[in-house]
Amino acid sequence: MLEELPHYWINRPADVERRRLAEAAFARAGVAHARVEAATPDTLPQVNLRKPLANSLPELAIVVSHLRAIGAAHAGGGAAVVVMEDDVRSHHVYDARALMASAPPDWEILQLHVSHAPVVLALGELYLAHGILWHEWEPSFYSAGAYLIRRAAMERLLARYCPDGGHLELGGVHAHGKLVADHLLYRRSICYTATVPLFFNDVALHSTHAPQRDATHHRPGAAGVEAVRRRIADAIAAGRGWPGVPARAGYPFALRPS
């Protein structure tokens, strides 16, 4: 979680236990947060898209859910906010100002969570070996689990995908099979990905839209996060942290345990 920033988190009405766990995590962190009701295949608004459709209705519902969260954040007036899914956690509360100041100045979205283990490990190595904190987003950097978004990006994405505030407009997207949240949000923005693992999937919870990815992405990704996190924490404890990267609680940008 990030200190001093509002967090908008997505949760389906039926997922009562996930809601309870998320609320408990935010309470422990002591950060501002607001639940956003997720769309489901049964509650999808009108969708305009190019055919044939290669994505699933649950994937489209996730896109709608993220746009709802971005819309709520925009209505809330924040200059920058965190958007999260309800199964994503962090071990620490992070210094939002220091984290944002470390990013390239033209950023519009900062991806804070990656679920693909090989990418988690490769990005972590960039930090451990070279002190690199940010990498331009690439399509293999899967996940819209947690990200920071600036107001200008909120406005542009809402205007592009929800021009009337109701239906989902994807007719101008020429990306067969890529009607998924991370691709649609990050590709249309100046997006950088954190090399340091900051958030992770709660592997006790199963994917609500693609359970098969628990074994291929979420559990291996969370294991990769833990492996890199421990290496970084051990390096800092041994006095091998990178200059200019605050680590008050023994981890980059960490203020306190979450």
Secondary structure, 3 states (H helix, E strand, C coil): CECCCCEEEEECCCCHHHHHHHHHHHHHHCCCEEEEECCCCCCCCCEEECCCCCCCHHHHHHHHHHHHHHHHHHHHCCCEEEEEECCEECCEEECHHHHHHHCCCCCCEEECCCCCHHHHHHHHHHHHHHCCCEEECCCCCCCCCEEEEEHHHHHHHHHHHCCCCCCEEECCCCCCCCCCHHHHHHCCCCEEEECCCCCEECCCCCCCCCCCHHHHHHHHHHHHHHHHHHHHHHHHHCCCCCCCCCCCCCCCCEEEEC
